[in-house]
Amino acid sequence: MKRLLLLILVCATINALTTENVNAAGISVDAGLTPPEDRWIIRTQFRYMERKDDPTPMNQKMETYTFPIIVAYGLRPDLTLMVRQKVKYRKMSMSGSVSRDTGVGDLFVLGKYRLYRRNTHDYTFGIAPTLGLEFPTGDDDFGSETWDLQPGLFTSWRSGPWASDFSIAYKWNGFADKGRHGLKPGNELSVDLALAHQFSIGGRADTSLTPVLEFNYKNNLSDRLSGQNVSNTGESLFFVSPGLKFTKSSFILEVLLQFPVWQDREGTQPKQGKRLIVGTRFMF
């Protein structure tokens, strides 16, 4: 009976424990994953990004296909632990020559603590600080080779079929060391806002369709070597990202398309193109 009620409440009501956990509005941010105590969420994704329109005669282009697997576990009602591992495939072309590489990215571990939760008849609001650590376990071409610390803050708001998530995170790359040949990767700031509205399908409480609109800001500082900025590194980006989620009981299928509406790049880097995210979530 408890399991049945949980599945119904996931998609039908604002539940103080599970609505944020299983049906979080955001697609591009993993911090919204919050399984109940002693439950698991497994998220798999396919992410595509491209760089093009090189301002130099070298005509550089890059396509990256990333396949992250995220596992989140509810250690306590107020504490979530999460692990993420990525596999990447990258295709680069320059002056007519093409190279292809495949490798494993760095291992990332994150903890989220529910600091504040307010439940009323009209809305639910929560605040949760996060702390992540990225280990230099990836292949040379796909990892930073540094220990990276990422503090952040995640907030959620629910009212009827409406939902909103806001998150901010600052990734301190090389907080304890430097990378290969003394290179320190630039720190990264991420700010993400997601808005969503849930529609039940066929009057069933466990099936729904949810349009999502995200706004994503990324600021990557320049890499540094011997106290100086490395040329052609560092950029700021702002994406407007429409998406859609289909929910069936404890399973979610999600799609997000990210359009770069503004970008400011250091040096002569190729432009960032559109991005695509297709993923699944399953709680058990």
N, C-alpha and C positions, 0 to 999 in steps of 0.2 A: 504493500500500500504506500509506503514512504517513497519508493522508487517511482511509482506511477504518478503520485502527486508532484514529485520533482519534475518529471518530464512535461506534465501539463503546465505547470507554473513557468517553466522556462520561456515559453512562447506566448503565454496568454496574459500574464500579469506582471506587475512590478514587484518582484520578490526581493527581499533584503539580502538574500544570499546568492541566488542563482541567476537572475536576469542579467546583471552586469557580467557575471562569470562566463556564461555560455554564449550569450548573444550580444557581446560588446560591439558598439557601433563601428569602431575602427577596424580597418583591414590591414593597413600598412605597418601598424605598430603591434608588437607582441605583448606589451605591458598590460593590455586589456584582458589577457587570458587569466582567469582566476577560478580554478575548479574548487568545489566545496571540499571540506576536510576529507582526506583519505580517498579523493577521486583524482583521476588523471584526464588531461586534455592533450591529444596529439594533433599537432598542426603540420601539414605538409604544404609547400608552396612551389610554384614555378614563377620566377621573376625574370623579366626581360628588360634590358636597358640598352641604349645606343648612344654613340657620339658620332657626329657628322658635321658637315659644313666647315671643314678645316680652313682657316683663313690664310694658310701658307700654301705654297706650291706642292708640298709633299702629299696633299690630299689624304690625310690620315682619317681612318674610320675605325670604329670599334663596336662590336656587339658582345654583350655578356649575358649568359644564361645561368641563373643561379637557382639551386634546388636546396632550400633550407628545410631542415626537420627540427621542430620545436616540441619539447615534451615539458608540460607543466604539471606540478603535483601540489595538491592542497595539504601542506604539512599540518596546519592548524586553520581554524576558521578565519584568522586574521593574517596568515602567513602563507605565501605561495613561493615555491622554488621552481626555477625554469632553467632548461638547458637547450642550447641551440647549436647545431652543426650544419655547415654549408658545403655543398659541392658546386664548383663553378666550371663553366666552359666559356672560353673567350676566343673570339675571332678578331684579329687586327689586320688592317691593310695599310700600306704606305708605299707611295710611288710605284704602285703596280704589284708589289710583293705582298703575300698573305701568310700569316702565321696563326696557328691554332694551338691552344693550351687548355689542359684540363687539370684541376687540382682541388685540394681540400682547403677550406678556409680555417680561420682560428676558432677554437672552441670558446663559446660564450656562456656564462652562468649568471643568472639574475635572481635576486630575492625581492619580493614585494610585501610590504607590511601595511595592513589596513589601519591607518592612523585615526580616521574619523568617518563615521557613517551616521547620516540622519535619515530616518524613514518617517514619512508622513502619509496621510491619506492621498495627497496630491502628487507627491514626488519622492524620489530617493536621490540622495547626494552623497558621494563618497570621495575621500582623499587618501591616496596611498603613495608614500615615498618608495622609490626603488633604488637598488644598488646592484650594478653589474660589474663583472670582471671578465676580460677577454684574455685568454692564455695564448702565448705564441706557439701554437701547435700546428699551424697550417703550413702548406707548401710555400717555398720561397716566393713564388710569383703571385700568391693569393693570400698571404698573411702579412701582418705588419712587423713580425719578429720582435714585438715589444709587448710588455704587460700594460694593458689598457683598462683604466677605471672609468665607470660610467654611472654617476649618480643621476637621479631623475625624480620626476613627480608625475603621478597619474591621477586625474580626477574624472568622475563620471556623474552624469545626471540622467534620470529617467522620469518621465511623466506620461502615463498612458502608453500610446504607441510610439511616442517620441523618445529619442535617446541622443545623448551627446557625450563624447569623450574628448578630453584635452590632455596632452602629455608634453612634457619638456624634458630633454635629457642632454647632458653635456659629457662627451666622451674625451677623457684626458688620455691621449695616446702617449705611450712611453712615460708614464708617471713614475716608474721605478727604474727605467733603463733607457737605452737607445737602441735603434735598429742596426742593420747591417751597415758597416763603414761609418758608424756614428750618426746616421741619419735619424732624425726625430720626426715621425709623421705629424702632420698638423692636427690640432684638436678639432672636434666636431660638435656643433650645436644643432639639435633637432627640435622643432616645434611643430606639433601636429594637432589639428582640430578636426573632429569627425561629427557629422550630423546624420541622423537616420530616422526613418519612419517605417514602422512595421505593419504589414497587411496580412491578416490571416487568410489562408487559402481554403475555400470550400467549407468554411465554418468550423474547421478542425483546430483544436487548441495547440496541436503539436506540429503544425505545418504553416509556414509563413514565407512571405517575400518581402525583403527590406531594401529599398533604394538607399544608397549612402552617398554623401558628398563630403570629401575631405579636402583640407587645405594643409599643405606640407611645406615647411620652410627648412632648408638645410644651409648651414654655413660651415664650410670646411676651410680652416686656416691653412696657410702655406706650410709645406714641410720645411724643416730647418736643418742646416748642416754647418757646423763650426760657427754657430751664432748668427748665420745669415739665412734669409729666405731662399728656398730653391726656386729657380725660375719655372714658370708654367705649372705651378701647383697652387691650389687654393681657389675656391669659388663659392658663390652664394646662389641659391636656387629657390624658386617659389613655384609649387605645383598646385593646380586645381585638378581634383581627382574624383570623377564620378565612379560609382560602383554599384554592385548589386549582390545581395546575399539570399540564398535559399536555405531555409531551415526545416529539417524534418527530425523531430525528436531531439536526439543528442548529436545529430550530424548537421554540419553547415558546409555549403559550397559557396565560395565567394570569388568575385571578380572585381578588379579595380584597374582603371586606366588613368595614368598620371600624365598631364599635359604641362610642360614647363612654360609658364606664362611670363616669367622674368628670370634672367640669369646674369650674373656678373662674374666673369672669369678673369683670373690673373694670367697675363701673358697671352700666348697664342694657342690656347687649347681649343680643340674642336668643341662645338656646341653640344650640350646635352639634348637628346631627343626625347620622344615620348617613352613611357615605361608601362609595362603590363604586369599585373599580379593576378595569378589564378591559384586558388588554394582550397584546402579542405580542413575542417576541424571535426574531431570526434571525441566525445567525453565518455569515459566508462569508469 
